[in-house]
């Protein structure tokens, strides 16, 4: 789980807790407080959704770059042969 995923999950947990308190406030007749808590919960859900939607393009781009970036064969051979000097071994 990435930091963004973890943060989004924490935001959704916070939203759930805020909504639970908002329901209790509404039951207690405190409509204004319930509305404020509901607004805060909605903001937390929107932030979580924004974080999650940003993760997908970044993950795709990282995979795409990794697939497009390949070491030349001589670099691979150098690693296998233990050539630390950086010169090609032909």
N, C-alpha and C positions, 0 to 999 in steps of 0.2 A: 504494500500500500504506500503510495506516495504521500508526501506532506500535504499536497493539495487535496488528495482523497480524504486524508485524515481530517483536515480542516473542514472540508465540506460535510463530513459525517458529524463532526462536533457542532457545526452550525445547524444541521437538521435535528440533532438531539436537543439543542437549545430551543429551537422553534417548537418542538413537541412539548417541552416543559412550559414554555410561555403560553401555548394554547391550553394546556391543562389548567394553569393558573387563571387564564382568561375565562374559561368555562366556570370555574369556581367563583370568580368575581361576578360573572353574569348571574349565577344562581343566588349570590348574596345581594343582588340588586345594585351592584356598583358598575353600571353600564359604561361610564366614561373610562374607568380603569380597564375594563375588559376590552374596550375598543383600542386603547393604547397598546395593551399587551398583544392583541391580534395584529396590529400594525407592525410591531417589532418582530413578531413571529414571521410575518410575510416577508419582511426585509431579510431576515436570516435565511429563509428558503430561497429567495431570489439570489442572494450572495452565493449560497451553496450551488445553485444551478449554474450561475456564471462560472464558478470555479470548475465545475465538472465539464462544462462545455468548452472551456479553454484547454483542458487536459487532452481531449481527443485530437485536435489539430497538432498540438505539440508532440504527442506520442507518434502520430503518423509521420510528421516531418523528421523526427529522430530516426525512425525506422528507415525512411526513404533515404536519408543521408547515409546511414550505415550501409545500406545496400549498394549505394552508388560509390561509396568510398572503399576502394580496395587497395591494398598494398601491392606494389610491384612484386613480381616473382623473386627478384634478387633480394628484396628485403626479407621475404619469407625464408629464403634459403640461408641468409645470413643469421637469422635467429636460430635456425636448426643447427647450423655448423658451429655456432658459438663465436663467430667472427665479431669481436668487440671493436675492432678498428674502424668499422664503417666502410671498408673497401669491398667492392664486389669480388666475389669469388667465382671465377669462370671455370 
